[in-house]
């Protein structure tokens, strides 16, 4: 399977990357799009969302900014 994957990448003149890199990228992109961490964890085969969140959310500064923005909105006088 890995050899087929690398052959496909070369055939389409794409950089050769690890399959794990695709998994990491997919999880990160889903979390950035505010897909529920439980759904992402299920897709990855994680039994607990803590592993998903600990592994993937820290690499996405946008998520931290989103949380800060939401807190600012919540604390803003009505």
WOMO-V282105 format. One record per residue. N is the residue number from 0. RES is the residue in one small letter. PSI is psi as a letter, one per 40 degrees, with the letter a starting at -180 (999 if undefined). OMEGA is omega in whole degrees, -180 to 180 (* if undefined). D_LAST is the distance of its C-alpha to the last C-alpha in Angstrom with 1 decimal. Layout:
n-><N;N>
res-><RES;RES>
psi-><PSI;PSI>
omega-><OMEGA;OMEGA>
d_last-><D_LAST;D_LAST>
This chain:
n-><0;1;2;3;4;5;6;7;8;9;10;11;12;13;14;15;16;17;18;19;20;21;22;23;24;25;26;27;28;29;30;31;32;33;34;35;36;37;38;39;40;41;42;43;44;45;46;47;48;49;50;51;52;53;54;55;56;57;58;59;60;61;62;63;64;65;66;67;68;69;70;71;72;73;74;75;76;77>
res-><x;x;x;x;x;x;x;x;x;x;x;x;x;x;x;x;x;x;x;x;x;x;x;x;x;x;x;x;x;x;x;x;x;x;x;x;x;x;x;x;x;x;x;x;x;x;x;x;x;x;x;x;x;x;x;x;x;x;x;x;x;x;x;x;x;x;x;x;x;x;x;x;x;x;x;x;x;x>
psi-><d;d;d;d;d;d;d;d;d;d;d;e;f;i;i;h;i;i;d;d;d;d;d;d;d;d;d;d;d;d;d;d;e;f;h;h;d;d;d;d;d;d;d;e;e;h;e;h;e;d;d;d;d;d;d;d;d;e;e;g;d;d;d;d;d;d;d;d;d;d;d;d;d;d;e;h;i;999>
omega-><-179;179;178;179;-180;177;179;178;-180;-179;-178;177;176;179;178;-180;178;175;179;179;177;178;-179;180;180;180;-180;-180;178;179;177;180;179;172;-177;-177;178;178;179;178;179;179;-178;-178;177;180;-177;-179;180;179;180;-178;180;-175;-169;-173;-177;-178;-175;-180;-180;180;178;178;178;179;179;179;179;178;178;178;-179;-177;-179;178;-178;*>
d_last-><56.6;55.6;58.6;57.6;54.1;55.4;57.9;55.2;53.2;56.3;57.4;54.1;54.2;51.1;50.8;52.2;49.4;49.3;48.1;45.8;44.1;43.2;41.9;39.7;38.5;37.7;35.7;33.8;33.0;31.9;29.5;28.1;27.5;25.4;28.3;28.1;30.1;32.1;33.4;34.3;36.0;38.0;39.1;40.3;42.1;40.1;40.1;37.0;33.8;34.0;36.9;35.2;32.0;34.2;36.5;34.3;30.7;31.6;33.3;30.2;28.1;25.7;24.7;23.8;21.7;20.0;19.1;17.9;15.7;14.2;13.7;12.0;9.5;9.2;8.8;6.3;3.8;0.0>
